[in-house]
Amino acid sequence: MGEVLTFRDKIGKWLSHKLTLWLIIITIVGLTFWKDDLAFFLGLFYVLILLWARRWEWKYIGLEKPKSWKKLLFKSLVFSVSILIIVDIIITPWVEYLLGTTVDLSSLDGIRGNFLNYIVFILIMWIIAAFGEEFVF
């Protein structure tokens, strides 16, 4: 006789299926072109439901203690510097040149020259952008 799955197990199995994962990924990427905030929160909702269905198995989404902190820090440094070079030094100038525009940073004028606002902004970005995006993607 087969194993009886609970509703939670069925949801976890369905959300973990490769087709479901790809449909969610395509939907989220598509939504980023229309409503970036909606895409982020839909992705966050999906991950939270998936974690609930898998009984909060954090390892499933890659959150586990690393085998070597030194290797992790080295890889993080290499990837960060690589992304900085690729995006800020190579891609952004070409996109600005091709589109004939520059990146508008005027929305960040509130933190210019104000160290406290800068610290608050960085903390919020670490929590929302850094953890939130990595959590989803």
Secondary structure, DSSP 4 states (H G I P E B T S, - for coil): -PPPPPHHHHHHHHHHSHHHHHHHHHHHHHHHHH-HHHHHHHHHHHHHHHHHHTTS-GGGGT-S--S-HHHHHHHHHHHHHHHIIIIIIIIHHHHHHHHT-----GGGGGGTT-HHHHHHHHHHHIIIIIIIHHHH-
